[in-house]
Amino acid sequence: MKLIDLTLFAEHSQKLPSSYLEPKTKKETSSWNILGIHIMDFTIAYFITNFITLLLTESAGMIMAINGIEKAFPYNQVMGFSSKLLPLVTFSYFFFLYFMNNGQTVGMRAFKKRVNLPQLSFKESFQWAFRSFLLCATGGISFLFSWKKWEKLETHDYLYESLLGPKDNSPLNLLAEIESFEKKEESHENWQQAA
């Protein structure tokens, strides 16, 4: 947010220009920010995968009460499931957050960034989820080949959005509401007379 000296405007009874109320935006997003965002998001996806694997392992351990079943499915085999589950969870993490959260993941929220996507666009969310998954799967090497596409990443100021953004609330025009209510009552009286 910009700091504004309001005394100059108050002394001359002037309104604040709209340019003062707009947030400061940095057009450039550094590659370190993008990599930091994806490291944070991949860490979250990794912990989600480990939690799911741990939950499945413990529930399988509770079901396998007989020693023969425990020998048939050793602990190593069940834990190997996490390596197969990690790509699916990582891609799903990115896809659902891009799709449901208007182009923003948890890491992007921490870094105050957002991908400029149309709201609830399946195709765009799928493409960006694939780019993010590829960035995580290759350890950031795919960023070197597709850095132009990451220019759609823009800053997103939450304080500006919550305090100064346009609100849908409008003042209630009480006289117009009373007139519309009286018109409805008159139409109900006509129906009662017709019945």
C-alpha positions as CSV (number, residue, x, y, z in Angstrom):
1,M,0.0,0.0,0.0
2,K,1.1,3.5,-0.7
3,L,1.4,6.0,2.2
4,I,-0.6,9.1,1.4
5,D,-0.4,12.4,3.1
6,L,-4.1,13.2,3.5
7,T,-3.6,16.7,5.0
8,L,-2.9,18.2,1.6
9,F,-6.2,17.0,0.3
10,A,-8.1,17.8,3.5
11,E,-6.9,21.4,3.6
12,H,-8.1,22.0,0.1
13,S,-11.3,19.8,0.3
14,Q,-10.2,17.7,-2.7
15,K,-10.9,14.1,-3.5
16,L,-8.1,11.6,-3.6
17,P,-7.1,10.7,-7.2
18,S,-7.8,7.1,-8.1
19,S,-4.1,6.6,-9.0
20,Y,-3.3,7.0,-5.3
21,L,-5.7,4.2,-4.4
22,E,-4.3,1.6,-6.8
23,P,-1.7,-0.8,-5.3
24,K,1.9,-0.7,-6.2
25,T,2.5,-3.6,-8.6
26,K,5.8,-4.9,-9.7
27,K,5.6,-6.1,-13.3
28,E,8.6,-8.4,-13.0
29,T,8.5,-11.7,-11.2
30,S,11.9,-13.1,-10.5
31,S,12.7,-16.7,-11.3
32,W,13.7,-17.2,-7.7
33,N,10.2,-16.3,-6.6
34,I,8.7,-18.9,-9.0
35,L,11.1,-21.6,-7.9
36,G,10.4,-20.7,-4.2
37,I,6.7,-20.9,-4.8
38,H,7.0,-24.3,-6.4
39,I,9.4,-25.6,-3.7
40,M,6.8,-24.6,-1.1
41,D,3.9,-26.2,-3.0
42,F,5.9,-29.4,-3.7
43,T,6.7,-29.7,0.0
44,I,3.0,-29.4,0.8
45,A,2.1,-32.0,-1.9
46,Y,4.9,-34.3,-0.5
47,F,3.5,-34.1,3.0
48,I,0.0,-34.8,1.8
49,T,1.3,-37.9,0.0
50,N,3.1,-39.1,3.1
51,F,0.0,-38.5,5.2
52,I,-2.2,-40.6,2.7
53,T,0.5,-43.3,2.6
54,L,0.7,-43.4,6.4
55,L,-3.1,-43.5,6.7
56,L,-3.3,-46.4,4.2
57,T,-0.4,-48.3,5.9
58,E,-1.9,-48.0,9.3
59,S,-5.4,-49.0,8.1
60,A,-3.8,-51.9,6.2
61,G,-1.9,-52.9,9.4
62,M,-5.1,-52.9,11.4
63,I,-6.9,-55.1,8.8
64,M,-4.0,-57.5,8.6
65,A,-4.5,-59.3,11.9
66,I,-3.2,-62.6,10.6
67,N,0.6,-63.2,10.4
68,G,0.2,-64.8,6.9
69,I,-1.3,-61.6,5.5
70,E,1.5,-59.5,7.0
71,K,4.1,-61.7,5.3
72,A,2.3,-61.5,2.0
73,F,2.3,-57.6,2.1
74,P,5.5,-56.4,3.8
75,Y,5.8,-52.9,5.1
76,N,8.4,-52.0,2.3
77,Q,5.9,-52.8,-0.4
78,V,3.1,-50.7,1.2
79,M,5.5,-47.7,1.6
80,G,6.6,-48.1,-2.0
81,F,3.1,-46.9,-2.8
82,S,4.0,-43.4,-1.9
83,S,6.5,-43.0,-4.8
84,K,3.7,-44.0,-7.2
85,L,1.2,-41.7,-5.5
86,L,3.4,-38.6,-5.4
87,P,3.0,-37.5,-9.1
88,L,-0.8,-37.9,-8.9
89,V,-1.1,-35.9,-5.7
90,T,1.3,-33.2,-6.9
91,F,-0.6,-32.8,-10.2
92,S,-4.0,-32.9,-8.4
93,Y,-2.8,-30.3,-5.9
94,F,-1.9,-27.8,-8.6
95,F,-4.9,-28.5,-10.8
96,F,-7.5,-28.2,-8.0
97,L,-6.0,-25.1,-6.5
98,Y,-5.6,-23.4,-9.9
99,F,-9.2,-24.4,-10.8
100,M,-11.0,-23.7,-7.5
101,N,-8.8,-20.8,-6.2
102,N,-8.7,-18.7,-9.4
103,G,-5.1,-19.4,-10.4
104,Q,-3.4,-19.4,-7.0
105,T,-1.8,-22.0,-4.8
106,V,-0.7,-21.9,-1.2
107,G,2.9,-21.0,-2.2
108,M,1.6,-18.2,-4.5
109,R,-0.5,-16.8,-1.7
110,A,2.6,-16.7,0.6
111,F,4.6,-14.9,-2.1
112,K,1.5,-12.7,-3.1
113,K,1.4,-13.9,-6.7
114,R,-1.4,-15.2,-8.9
115,V,-1.6,-16.7,-12.4
116,N,-4.0,-14.7,-14.5
117,L,-6.6,-17.3,-15.4
118,P,-10.3,-17.1,-16.4
119,Q,-12.5,-18.1,-13.6
120,L,-13.2,-21.9,-13.5
121,S,-11.5,-22.5,-16.8
122,F,-10.8,-26.3,-17.0
123,K,-8.4,-26.1,-19.9
124,E,-6.3,-23.3,-18.6
125,S,-6.1,-24.8,-15.1
126,F,-5.1,-28.1,-16.6
127,Q,-2.3,-26.5,-18.7
128,W,-0.9,-24.5,-15.8
129,A,-1.1,-27.5,-13.5
130,F,0.9,-29.5,-16.0
131,R,3.5,-26.7,-16.2
132,S,3.8,-26.5,-12.4
133,F,4.0,-30.3,-12.1
134,L,6.7,-30.4,-14.8
135,L,8.6,-27.7,-13.0
136,C,8.5,-29.7,-9.8
137,A,9.2,-33.1,-11.5
138,T,12.3,-31.8,-13.3
139,G,13.6,-29.9,-10.3
140,G,13.2,-26.5,-12.1
141,I,14.9,-27.4,-15.3
142,S,11.7,-27.0,-17.4
143,F,11.6,-23.4,-16.3
144,L,14.5,-22.7,-18.6
145,F,12.5,-23.8,-21.6
146,S,9.2,-22.2,-20.7
147,W,10.1,-19.0,-18.8
148,K,8.1,-16.8,-21.2
149,K,4.9,-18.5,-20.2
150,W,5.5,-17.6,-16.5
151,E,5.1,-14.0,-17.4
152,K,1.4,-14.4,-16.7
153,L,2.3,-14.6,-13.0
154,E,1.3,-11.3,-11.5
155,T,1.3,-9.7,-8.1
156,H,-1.8,-9.9,-6.0
157,D,-2.2,-7.5,-3.0
158,Y,-4.7,-8.9,-0.5
159,L,-4.8,-5.7,1.6
160,Y,-5.8,-3.7,-1.5
161,E,-8.4,-6.3,-2.5
162,S,-10.1,-6.4,1.0
163,L,-9.9,-2.7,1.9
164,L,-10.0,-0.7,-1.3
165,G,-11.4,-3.0,-3.9
166,P,-14.9,-2.3,-5.3
167,K,-17.7,-3.6,-3.2
168,D,-21.0,-5.0,-4.5
169,N,-22.9,-3.4,-1.6
170,S,-25.0,-0.4,-2.6
171,P,-27.2,1.8,-0.3
172,L,-30.8,0.8,0.0
173,N,-33.3,3.1,-1.7
174,L,-36.1,2.8,0.8
175,L,-38.7,4.8,-1.2
176,A,-38.3,2.6,-4.3
177,E,-38.6,-0.6,-2.1
178,I,-41.8,0.7,-0.5
179,E,-43.3,1.5,-4.0
180,S,-42.4,-2.0,-5.3
181,F,-44.0,-3.5,-2.2
182,E,-47.2,-1.5,-2.6
183,K,-47.4,-2.6,-6.3
184,K,-47.1,-6.2,-5.2
185,E,-49.9,-5.8,-2.6
186,E,-52.2,-4.2,-5.3
187,S,-51.6,-7.1,-7.6
188,H,-52.5,-9.6,-4.8
189,E,-55.7,-7.7,-4.1
190,N,-56.7,-7.9,-7.8
191,W,-56.1,-11.7,-7.7
192,Q,-58.3,-12.0,-4.5
193,Q,-61.1,-10.1,-6.2
194,A,-60.9,-12.3,-9.3
195,A,-61.1,-15.4,-7.2
